[in-house]
Amino acid sequence: MLLSGCAVKLAYNNLDRLVRWQTADYIDFTKEQREFFDARFDEYWHWHRGTQLPRYSAYLRQLSSEVEAGFDEAAAARLEENVLSWITDGMDASIPLMTELLLSLDADQRAELATAMAEQNMKLLEEEEAFEFVDSVEDNYRRFIGRLTPEQRLVVSDAAQRYQRYGETWIAYRQDWQAELMALLERQPDYDVAVAEMRLLVLERERWYSPEMKELDERNTALFRELGTYVFTTLSDRQRKRAVNRINDYADIFDSLHRSLKPAPDPAPCLIRC
């Protein structure tokens, strides 16, 4: 959402390449697996463009009106609820593709995946240690509403003092979750069983939170919620105008992307279900 309009369109219209590149950081697929991924992703993409983008644009037009009229805590709660539902629905729809692809990995590919995840954990830990709260938060808001007011900047600085880094607690959670994933892949259960287990792994990740991780995540989530609500309920006239224009731009972009919907692709091949 922080990208410019052209960047949003470009990114969305190249999602298959972007996802494939990211996946390549973890696994080298065979030709058959790549063909399966491309075909199943086309199906997923068609579903998302046809059913989800209209949801986004409809809500964004509502959000634009709410921001213009004066954002409040109830509007902030609706914003969070909508975004979380979009993420959940998008992830849920991807689980069949994800499950079949992962179950098709051979022993060498599974070992490659485990090694890549361990390396990524260390990389993410380094990135979090280098995270500059104030600079990052102000930069994100600036691209959406313009420069923060002195009062808003003070609140961001105060939030930075209360923010708690996840550090090793986060990495321990990731390792536990990844161990559960690898155990599932090693067991090679029937497809339907695997889909159900993957749904728990993907949609109920909090099951693998330690008490420390749960408390830390709740505190930081509440902090960002409080900060976002404050900023959007204290918008200056200039900030409000910029935000409304940006939100409407995104709604127009999603409508345009939806209108470019093509006929449904041919049914994808299968890897393990046939």
N, C-alpha and C positions, 0 to 999 in steps of 0.2 A: 504493500500500500504506500510505501514511502518512495517508490520509484516514480519517475516521470511517466506521463501517459504513453509516450512512444516506447519506453522501456517495458511497461506492463504488457503492451501488445506483443512486442518482440519476444519477451520471456514466455508468455502464454503460448504463442504460436510455435515455440521451439521447446516445449516442455519435454517431449520425448527425448530429444538430444540431451537436455540438461539432466534429466533423471538418469539416463543411461551413463552419462559421464560420471555422475556422482556414484552410481552403483559400481562403476569400473574401479573406483578406489578400493573396493572391498573384494570383488570377485572378477576373475576372467571367465566370461561365459563362452560356451561352445557355440557353434553356428546355429544349432538347433535351439538352444536357449535364447539366443539373440532374436531369432525369428519369432519364437513364442512371445518374448517380451514385447517386441514391436507390435505384433498383432493384438495381443491382449491390452496393451496400453492404448492402442487406437480405440478399442471398445470403451475403455475407461474414460478416455478423453472425450469421446462422443457423448457419453452419459453426463460428464461434468459440464461440458459446454451447453448441452441441451437442457439440463435440469437445474444445475447449481448456479450458473451465472445469472439467470433471471432472478433468483433469490437474492443474490448479492446486490444487483442494481436496484431492485425494489426496496430493499431495506436501506440502502445508501441514500435514496431519495427521501425516505422518511427521516433518516439521520440528518440530512442536510436541513430539513425543515426544523428539526429539533434544535440544532446548533444555531440556526438563524433566530429562532424564537427565544433562545436562552437555555443552554444545556443545564441539566440538574442531575441529582444522584440517581433518580429513576431512569433517566435516559442513559446514564453511564452503565447501570445494571443491565439494561436491554442491549446495549452495545456488546458487553462482555458475553451475555447469553447467546447472542446471534453468532458472534465470531467462534465461540467454543462449539456451537452446534455445526457450523460449517466445517470446522476442522474434524470433528468426530465423524460426520457423515462422509466426508471425503476419504478419511482413513479406513472407515468400515467398508466402503465400496472397493478399496484396493486390496483387501485381505485375500480374496480368492486368487488373484494374480500373484500376490506375494507368496502365498502358501505353496502354490504349485511350483513356482520357480525355485523356492528354497528346498523343497522336498526333492527336486531333481538334481541337486548338487551331489557330486561324488565325494569320496573321502578326501581327496586332495583339495577340492574346492572348499569343503567344510573347514579343513585345516587352514586354508588361506583366509577364509572369512574370520576365523577366531583370531589369527595373528593381526589382521587388519583392524579389527575392533579394538584389540589391546593397544595398538599403536595410536589409533584415533583417540582413545581415552587419555593418553598422555598429552596429545596435542591439544585437546580441549581443556585439560587442566592448565597447561601453559597459557592458553588464550584467556582463560578466566582470571588467572593471576595478573595478566596484563590489562584487564578490563578497567577502563577509566569511567566511573559512573557518571560524573557530571558532564564530561565532554560527550559521552555517548548519548545520554538522555537529552541534553540540550540540542545536539545535532539532529536527533530524530524529530523532536518537536519543531525545530527551525524549518525543516524541509516541509512540514505540514501546515504550520500556522505562522511561520516567520519568527522573528526574534522574540524571545521571552521578555516579559516586563521585569524590572528589578525585583518586584515582589515575588514573581514566579521563580526567578533564579534563586532567591533566598530559600524558597521551599525545596527546590531541587537540591541545593547544597545541604539542607537539613536532612533530606532523604538519604543522601549519600553517606551521612554519618550513621544512619540507622541500618543501611543495607548490609547484609551479612553474606560473605562469599560462601559458595557451596563447597569448593575445594575437594578434599579427599572424601567427604561425606557423599558428594554427588558421584564421584568415581566408584565408590564402593557399591552404590545403588546400581550404576550402569553395569558393573561386573556381575552382580547377582542376576540382573535381568538377562544379560547376555549368556550367562551360564545356563539359565532356564531355556533360552532359545536354542543353544547348541545341544542341550540334552534332548529337546524335542526333535531336532534334525537327526540326531544319532539314533533315536528310537524308530524313526521312519514309520509313524502310525498311518492308518488309513487316512485318505484325503479328508473325509468329513470330520474325523476326529481332530486332525491337524488344524483344520480351519477353525474349529471351536476353540482350540488351545491358543492359536494365533490371535483370535479375537480378544481373549483375555490378556495376552501379552501386549497387544497394541492399544487396546481401549481402556484397560484397567492397570496401567503401569504402576499406579500407587500401591498395588499389592506388594511390590518389592521394595517399597520405602522402609527404611529403618525408622524407629521413633525419632531419631535425630534429624533424618532427612525430611520426615513429615512436618516436624515443627519448623524447620528452617524454611521449607517451601511455603508453608502457610504464612509465615511472617513476611517473606519477601513478596509473595503474591498480594498480600494485604497492603504492603507498602506501595507497590506499583499501582494498585487499584486506587488507593488514597491519593497518590500523586496525580494520576491521570484525571481523576474526578476534579481535583482542585484546579488543575490547569484549564480544563475545558469549561469549568463554571466561572472562571475569572478572565475569559477572553476579552481583549480590547476590541474595539470596533474593527480595527485593521486586521487583527488576528481572526476574528469571526468571519470577515469577508473572505479572507484567504482560505480558511478551512472550508467554508461553504462551496467556494469555487472548486477546490481540490476534490471534495467529496462528489460533487456533480460531475466533474471530469471523469472520475472513476466509474460512476454509474453509466455514463455515456460509453465508456470503453467496454464495459461488460456487456452492454446492450449490443454494441457493434460486433463484439466477438461472438455473441449468441446468434446474431443474424447471419454470420458466416458458417453456420452449422451445415455440414454436408450430409448426404445420405449415410445411413448406418453402414459401418464397414462389414466385410464378410466375416463370418464366425471364425474365431481364432483356432489354431491347432491346439493340441493338448500335449503335455509332456508325461504326465503320470496317471491321468484319469482315464486313459483309454489303452 
